[in-house]
Amino acid sequence: MKEKIEIHKKINSVSSLDSFKLIKSELEDRFGRLDEDIIIYMYEEWFENLAKKVKICNVHQNKN
């Protein structure tokens, strides 16, 4: 459980392409090839962090 929280904290800290690559590489070194869902989650967290920086409050997602 502690390990899972640590991983989420790392992913939540993604704030740039460099940090994305670094954390992705670190996780791959530790766990092997990452599942597509984890990579998507990392991109979503990165997007949320960028949105907060520019004060975007709401984002609507659709199938397109």
C-alpha positions in Angstrom: 0.0 0.0 0.0 2.8 2.4 0.9 4.5 1.7 -2.4 1.2 2.4 -4.3 0.9 5.8 -2.6 4.5 6.7 -3.4 3.9 5.9 -7.1 0.8 8.1 -7.2 2.7 10.9 -5.6 5.4 10.6 -8.3 2.8 10.6 -11.1 1.0 13.6 -9.5 4.2 15.6 -9.6 4.5 15.4 -13.4 4.8 19.1 -14.5 6.8 19.0 -17.6 7.9 16.8 -20.5 11.2 16.2 -18.7 9.6 15.2 -15.5 7.2 13.0 -17.4 10.1 11.2 -19.1 12.1 10.9 -15.9 9.2 9.4 -13.9 8.2 7.1 -16.8 11.7 5.8 -17.0 12.0 5.4 -13.3 8.8 3.4 -13.2 9.8 1.2 -16.2 13.2 0.5 -14.5 11.3 -0.6 -11.4 8.3 -2.5 -12.9 9.1 -3.1 -16.5 7.0 -2.0 -19.5 4.1 0.3 -18.3 0.5 -0.5 -19.1 -1.2 2.0 -21.5 -3.6 2.9 -18.8 -0.8 4.1 -16.5 0.7 6.2 -19.3 -2.7 7.8 -20.0 -3.0 8.5 -16.3 0.4 10.2 -16.3 -0.7 12.4 -19.2 -3.9 13.2 -17.5 -2.1 14.3 -14.3 0.4 16.3 -16.4 -2.6 18.0 -18.1 -4.3 18.8 -14.8 -1.1 20.3 -13.4 -0.7 22.5 -16.5 -4.4 23.5 -16.3 -4.0 24.6 -12.7 -1.0 26.8 -13.7 -3.1 28.7 -16.2 -6.1 28.7 -13.9 -8.4 26.5 -16.0 -11.2 25.4 -13.7 -13.3 23.1 -15.9 -12.6 20.8 -18.8 -15.2 18.9 -20.7 -14.2 15.7 -22.4 -16.1 14.0 -25.1 -15.5 11.0 -27.4 -13.8 13.0 -30.0 
